[in-house]
């Protein structure tokens, strides 16, 4: 039957019914599939589990003990006996600095020391002679004093002998002073000789450790200053990773904790390690804490400054309340989870504890069996309508 054949009243009714059906369908779409539809959420319950938290960081392989070997005074490199990668022993000769006139200076110092010893011998002999003259003068003085009292000699002769005794004593004191000065000259000359010998020894650069040469920074003929490194060495038995860890997660890191180290060159192999030091100075720019993780067994091949990933095992807990980390959210400055009450989302503040990559401990705010939103199709707000469903996570 055509619409034109209908009476005006029936045609108006059909049009009204069609409009109502359209509006109803439109409202249904808005409230079920459109912007006004409840937000789809996935619900889970609070459970109990054992937590073994870890903290992750990235760093570089470095030597715990590194040495820069160089001269203590300026000079020209004469010979270098080792090269980068060579293993050396403690006390091994690594390089030599040109001594220039050091040999001649040593001979001059040795000659000066010998002359000082001869001068000391002469001064000692003079002191012995002066001591003998002083004893004789004292004896003559005493004898003439006794004769003068008896009147056998004039008093002038006794006074003359007293003057001779005093002069002899003064000569003895001078001779002894010369002998002492000669001994000091010997010590000074010998000290100069030892200093020259030490300088000569310092020109021979010896290895301070059993280690590996990591850099050869000067070649024969190069002029170096005091303290400049000619060679650099490390102890390959003491390596660690200087890792950077987010300060927000580094609170529980302590010396002695076990760690796993994965080198960039060997992504499939994990090496055992242990936290050796937590540095007091953090990086204020990146907000990271520096943690040094030592290898239990250093890698066979040494590559300093190689990137490494570090996973530190923190103290765990048994049978604690846990929720997925994805369930924790921030709302109005508080940490909590979303719960569903009468079909609407309600924010529940909680106090989280230790966390792993997938789970977080709940210290307060929830109890065992409580249900909460794990995932939501859209961002939630307090009081928004929600509908439980299974969501596909990326």
C-alpha positions in Angstrom: 0.0 0.0 0.0 1.4 3.3 -1.0 1.9 6.1 1.5 -0.1 8.4 -0.8 -3.2 6.2 -0.4 -3.2 6.5 3.4 -5.4 8.9 5.1 -3.7 12.1 6.4 -4.1 10.9 10.0 -2.6 7.5 9.5 0.3 9.0 7.5 1.1 11.4 10.3 1.0 8.5 12.9 3.4 6.4 10.8 5.8 9.3 10.4 5.7 10.0 14.2 6.3 6.3 14.9 9.3 6.2 12.5 10.8 9.3 14.1 10.4 7.8 17.5 12.1 4.6 16.4 14.9 6.6 14.9 15.4 8.6 18.0 15.2 5.4 20.2 17.9 3.7 18.0 20.0 6.9 18.1 19.8 7.1 21.9 20.5 3.3 22.2 23.6 3.8 20.1 24.7 6.7 22.2 24.3 4.9 25.5 25.7 1.5 24.4 28.2 2.2 21.7 28.6 6.0 21.6 30.1 8.7 23.9 27.5 8.1 26.6 28.1 4.3 26.7 29.6 2.8 29.9 33.4 2.5 29.8 34.6 -1.1 29.3 36.8 -2.3 32.1 38.5 -5.5 33.1 38.2 -6.5 36.7 40.5 -8.6 38.9 40.8 -9.4 42.6 43.5 -8.7 45.2 45.7 -11.8 45.6 48.5 -12.9 47.8 51.9 -13.8 46.3 55.6 -13.9 46.9 57.5 -10.8 45.6 61.1 -10.8 44.4 61.7 -7.2 43.3 64.5 -6.1 41.1 65.9 -2.8 40.0 67.4 -2.2 36.5 70.2 0.0 35.4 72.5 0.7 32.5 76.2 1.4 32.8 79.7 0.8 31.4 82.4 -1.7 32.3 85.2 0.0 34.2 88.3 -1.1 36.2 88.1 -0.8 39.9 91.9 -0.2 40.0 93.4 1.9 37.2 96.9 3.3 37.1 98.6 6.0 35.1 102.3 5.3 34.9 104.6 8.3 34.1 107.8 10.1 35.2 108.1 12.3 38.3 110.0 14.9 36.4 110.1 16.2 32.8 112.1 14.3 30.3 112.2 12.6 26.9 110.9 9.1 26.4 113.8 6.8 25.5 112.2 3.4 25.2 108.7 1.8 25.6 108.9 -1.9 26.1 105.1 -2.8 26.1 102.0 -2.1 24.1 98.3 -1.9 24.5 96.8 -5.3 25.5 100.1 -6.7 27.0 99.9 -8.4 30.3 102.6 -7.3 32.8 103.9 -8.3 36.2 104.4 -6.1 39.2 107.9 -4.6 39.1 108.3 -5.2 35.3 110.2 -2.5 33.3 107.6 -0.8 31.1 109.5 2.3 29.7 112.6 4.4 30.2 113.1 8.2 30.2 116.3 9.6 28.8 118.6 10.4 31.8 120.6 13.0 29.8 123.5 14.0 32.1 122.3 12.0 35.1 125.3 9.6 34.9 127.8 12.4 35.0 125.9 14.0 37.9 126.0 10.7 39.7 129.8 10.4 39.2 130.3 13.9 40.5 128.2 13.2 43.6 130.1 10.0 44.3 133.4 11.9 44.0 132.1 14.6 46.3 131.1 12.0 48.9 134.6 10.3 48.7 136.3 13.7 49.1 134.1 14.5 52.1 135.1 11.2 53.7 138.8 11.9 53.2 138.3 15.4 54.7 136.5 13.9 57.6 139.5 11.5 58.2 141.9 14.5 58.1 139.7 16.5 60.5 139.5 13.5 62.9 143.3 13.2 62.9 143.7 16.9 63.6 141.2 16.5 66.5 143.3 13.7 67.9 146.5 15.8 67.6 144.8 18.8 69.3 143.6 16.6 72.1 147.1 15.4 72.7 148.5 18.9 72.7 145.7 20.0 75.1 146.6 17.2 77.6 150.3 18.2 77.5 149.5 21.9 78.0 147.2 21.1 81.0 150.0 18.9 82.6 152.6 21.7 82.1 150.1 24.2 83.6 149.5 22.1 86.6 153.2 21.5 87.2 154.2 25.2 86.9 151.4 26.2 89.2 152.8 23.9 91.9 156.4 25.1 91.4 155.2 28.7 91.6 153.5 28.1 95.0 156.8 26.6 96.3 158.7 29.6 94.9 160.9 27.6 92.5 159.7 29.5 89.4 158.4 33.0 88.8 154.6 33.5 88.6 155.0 34.9 85.1 156.1 31.5 83.9 153.1 29.8 85.5 150.8 32.3 83.9 152.4 31.6 80.5 151.7 27.9 80.9 148.1 28.6 81.9 147.7 30.6 78.6 149.2 27.8 76.6 146.7 25.3 78.2 143.8 27.6 77.3 145.0 28.0 73.7 145.3 24.2 73.4 141.8 23.7 74.7 140.5 26.2 72.1 142.4 24.5 69.4 140.9 21.1 70.5 137.4 22.6 70.4 138.0 23.9 66.9 139.4 20.6 65.7 136.4 18.7 67.1 134.0 21.2 65.4 135.8 20.6 62.1 135.5 16.9 62.5 131.7 17.2 63.2 131.3 19.5 60.2 133.2 17.0 58.0 130.8 14.2 59.1 127.9 16.4 58.1 129.5 17.0 54.7 129.7 13.3 54.3 126.0 12.9 55.0 125.1 15.7 52.7 127.2 14.3 49.8 125.8 10.8 50.4 122.2 12.2 50.4 122.9 14.0 47.1 124.2 10.7 45.7 121.1 8.8 46.9 118.8 11.5 45.4 120.5 11.2 42.0 120.2 7.4 42.2 116.5 7.8 43.1 116.0 10.1 40.1 117.7 7.5 37.9 115.4 4.8 39.3 112.4 7.1 38.7 113.3 7.3 35.1 112.7 3.6 34.8 108.9 3.2 34.7 107.9 0.0 36.5 104.6 -1.7 36.7 102.9 -1.2 40.1 100.6 -4.3 39.6 100.0 -7.5 37.8 97.7 -6.1 35.1 97.0 -5.2 31.5 98.2 -2.2 29.5 95.1 -0.4 28.3 96.8 2.6 26.6 100.2 3.7 25.3 100.1 7.4 25.3 103.7 8.4 24.5 106.3 7.1 22.0 110.1 7.2 22.1 111.3 10.7 21.5 108.2 12.4 23.0 108.9 15.0 25.7 106.7 14.5 28.7 106.2 16.6 31.9 106.1 15.4 35.5 103.0 13.4 36.2 102.0 12.9 32.5 101.0 9.3 31.7 103.1 7.3 29.4 101.2 4.1 29.9 97.8 3.2 31.5 97.2 -0.1 33.3 94.2 -1.8 35.0 93.8 -4.8 37.2 91.7 -7.2 35.0 90.7 -9.3 38.1 88.8 -6.3 39.6 86.2 -5.1 37.1 82.8 -3.6 37.7 79.9 -2.0 36.0 79.3 1.6 36.9 75.5 1.6 36.5 73.0 4.4 36.7 69.7 3.7 38.5 66.6 5.9 38.8 66.6 7.4 42.3 62.9 6.7 42.7 63.7 2.9 42.6 67.2 2.8 44.1 66.1 3.1 47.8 66.5 -0.6 48.6 69.9 -1.0 46.8 72.7 -2.0 49.3 76.2 -3.3 49.2 76.4 -7.1 48.9 73.1 -7.7 46.9 73.3 -10.2 44.0 73.0 -8.9 40.5 72.9 -10.1 36.9 75.1 -8.4 34.3 74.4 -8.6 30.5 77.1 -7.2 28.3 76.2 -5.4 25.1 78.4 -7.8 23.1 76.8 -10.9 24.6 73.1 -10.2 24.9 72.2 -13.8 25.5 74.6 -14.4 28.4 74.1 -13.3 32.0 77.1 -12.9 34.3 76.8 -13.1 38.1 77.8 -10.0 40.0 77.3 -8.3 43.3 76.8 -4.6 44.4 80.3 -3.5 45.5 79.6 0.2 46.2 76.7 2.7 46.2 78.3 6.1 45.5 77.3 9.0 47.8 77.2 11.5 44.9 74.2 11.2 42.7 73.6 12.8 39.3 71.3 15.8 40.0 70.6 16.4 36.3 69.4 12.9 35.4 68.1 12.1 38.9 70.1 8.8 38.9 72.1 7.1 41.6 75.5 5.6 40.7 75.9 1.9 41.7 79.1 -0.1 41.1 78.4 -3.8 40.5 81.4 -6.0 40.5 81.8 -9.3 38.5 82.0 -12.5 40.5 84.1 -13.9 37.7 85.4 -11.2 35.3 84.9 -11.8 31.6 87.7 -13.5 29.8 88.1 -10.7 27.3 88.6 -7.2 28.6 86.7 -4.4 26.9 86.5 -1.2 29.0 83.7 1.2 28.6 81.4 -1.5 27.0 77.8 -1.0 27.7 76.1 -3.4 30.1 72.7 -3.9 31.6 72.5 -4.6 35.4 69.6 -6.2 37.2 69.9 -6.1 41.0 68.0 -8.5 43.2 66.3 -6.6 46.1 65.1 -8.2 49.3 61.7 -9.9 48.7 58.6 -10.7 50.7 56.4 -13.7 51.1 52.6 -14.0 51.0 51.8 -10.3 50.6 48.8 -8.6 49.1 49.6 -7.7 45.4 47.9 -6.1 42.4 49.1 -5.7 38.9 51.2 -2.6 38.5 49.0 -1.6 35.6 46.1 -1.2 38.1 47.9 1.6 40.1 47.0 5.1 38.9 47.2 8.7 40.0 44.1 10.7 40.8 44.1 14.2 42.3 47.7 13.7 43.6 47.0 10.3 45.3 48.0 6.8 44.3 45.3 4.2 44.2 43.1 1.9 42.1 39.6 2.2 40.6 36.8 0.0 42.0 33.3 -0.5 40.6 30.4 0.3 42.9 26.8 0.1 41.5 28.1 0.2 38.0 30.3 3.3 38.5 34.0 3.8 38.9 35.1 5.0 42.4 38.7 5.9 43.2 40.2 4.0 46.1 43.5 5.4 47.6 46.1 2.8 48.5 49.6 2.7 50.0 51.9 0.7 47.7 55.0 -1.1 48.9 57.7 -3.0 47.0 57.2 -3.5 43.3 58.3 -5.8 40.5 58.0 -5.4 36.8 54.5 -6.8 36.9 53.1 -6.6 40.4 52.9 -4.1 43.3 52.5 -4.8 47.0 49.5 -3.2 48.7 50.3 -2.1 52.3 47.0 -0.4 53.0 43.8 0.5 51.3 42.7 -3.0 50.0 42.2 -6.4 51.6 42.3 -9.9 50.2 39.5 -10.6 47.7 38.7 -6.9 46.9 38.0 -6.4 43.2 39.4 -3.5 41.2 39.9 -2.3 37.6 43.0 -3.6 35.9 42.5 -2.1 32.5 39.9 0.3 31.0 39.0 1.2 27.5 39.3 4.9 28.3 40.6 7.1 31.0 38.4 6.9 34.1 36.9 9.6 36.2 35.2 9.4 39.6 31.5 8.4 39.1 31.8 7.5 35.4 29.6 4.5 34.3 31.6 1.3 33.6 30.8 -2.1 32.3 32.9 -5.2 33.0 34.2 -6.9 29.9 37.3 -8.7 28.6 39.7 -6.2 27.0 42.5 -7.1 24.5 45.7 -5.6 25.7 48.5 -4.6 23.2 
